[in-house]
Amino acid sequence: MWGLTAGERTEVDVAIVGGGPTGLSACIELARFSPDLRIVLFESEEELGGLPRSCRLFFGMRDLKRVYTGPAY
């Protein structure tokens, strides 16, 4: 299901919030376990991937707007 807009209603069996590694993995495993499930993934960013997508720059830059290093993040 691509392109749902705010306020649009549809029936789903599972709603997953967050398109980071955990959310994407949950979608994949649920689809493998039960292909008939209607699954929808909600993500606030334009791209999927979560934190690993921002690690190639500096920790914290994308979400916190400040540079952190390793354990401080």
N, C-alpha and C positions, 0 to 999 in steps of 0.2 A: 504494500500500500504506500505509494509515494505521493507526496504533495498534499497532505491534509492541511487545511488552514484552520486558524483559530476559530473556535465556535462550531466547526464542522463535527457532526456526530456520526459515529459508526460503531457497530458492535464488534468487540474483540474479546478474546479469551484471556489474554495476558497483555499488560502494559508494562513496558520497561522504561524507566527514566534514566537517561544518561547514555551517551554513545561513546563512552570510554571503553577500555579493554574489558571491564567486567560486564557492562551492558551488552557489548557486541558478542562476547562469549556466551552470555545467557541466551541471547537470541539464537545463536547457532546451535547450542545444545538443546534448547527447547524444540527447535525445528527438527532436529535429528530424532529426538525422543518421540515427538508426536507431530508428524507433518500436517495434520489436519487442524492444529491450533492456529487461531487467528492472532498474530502477534503484532503489536505496534511498538515502535521505539521512539521515544521523545528525546530530542536533543536541542539545547538552546543555541549552540554554536552553528556556524555555517558548514563546518567540516566535522566528520566523525574522528575519533581517535583519542580525545581527552589529553591527559598529561603527556604521554609519550610523544604526541605531536609537537609539544612545546619544548621538549627536552633538548632538541638540537640547538636551541638558542641558549637561554639561561633559565634556570629554575625560577618560577614565579613571575616571569615577565608577562606572560599572556593573561594569567588570572589575577595576580596581585599587583601588577604594574610596578613591581620592585624586583631587583635582582637578589636572589638568595643563592647560597652555595650548599650543596649536599645536605648535611644534617640540619642546618638552619631552616631549610625549606620544610 
